[in-house]
Amino acid sequence: GGGHRRHTPPDSRRSRPGDGRRRGRRPAARGAAPGDGGGRRGRTRRGAPARGGRARRRAVAALAGRAADPSGADRDAERASRGIICIDEIDKATGGQGGSPSSTRDVGGEGVQQALLQMVESNEVMITPEGSRNRPQQEFIQIDTSNILFICCGSFDGLNDVIAKRMGESRMGFGADIETQDEEEDNLLQHARPEDLIEYGLIPEFVGRFPVIVSFDQLTEDELVEILWRPKNSLVKQYKKLFELENVQLRFEEEAMRSIVRKAIERKTGARGLRSILEEIMLDIMYELPSLKNARECVITPEVVEEGEEPMITYEKKSA
């Protein structure tokens, strides 16, 4: 007789039995283990970064890739346990350049080395097929690492000063020869010893697992010129292909390529710096090229590289 019924809206905040929800508490993410902070990746209970870091995850991913890749081991642990794993930028895991560890949180420092040490020195390692432990339901694969060659490499900027200090050589002051320091740097790195790496910041247990130390010389000018034009996908050939799309031939003079290489040596960027130097030279030319009518050839001279002059453009004369 005109009574009102109480209607409960479907989006009511009242908790219902069996739905696993509590008021004022966020539900855990799917697949999250109990106590992992709601399934947040790469974090511990108290919110600190998980020990091990990026280098260890890459090494685990490399092992997992060998174990799970159909073109490689195809989940065959025996085949995956024979191979080579290269860990690059290991010098960034020293906790501070030149053996001066950071006083703040250990981000990419000794914790990374300790985690990698467990993998290098252990005979058997339990890994996941996908290289991630965020899925507790997935199966584990046991890999024997005794027949796997681990190679760690890095630039080790400042290691030459550590070696010079041990050898008693002075690189500063009135007695130092500034012009020959670049040549002496390669010679100093050839005398690197395990104690120098420990002084640089690597832990003794980690250094002891790598008995062979090899140093590489700086690339010479002739070698950088070869890198600039000889490979199949070299930078010079890439730019030539771009110019061919505009029906223009691109030609680099020999001395122009050597000028590009000298700039890279002066900046100490090596082969990786060749692209940035070429971008600086070719950027304006690439923008102006479509507006050049009847252009047939573009020649890059040493003056273009060193003084910023305009390149030599050859035009095709068309008959009326």
Beta strands, then each sheet from edge to edge (+ up, - down):
strand 1: 83-87
strand 2: 124-127
strand 3: 141-144
strand 4: 148-152
strand 5: 249-252
strand 6: 295-300
strand 7: 312-315
sheet 1: 1+ 4+
sheet 2: 2+ 3-
sheet 3: 5+ 6+ 7-
end
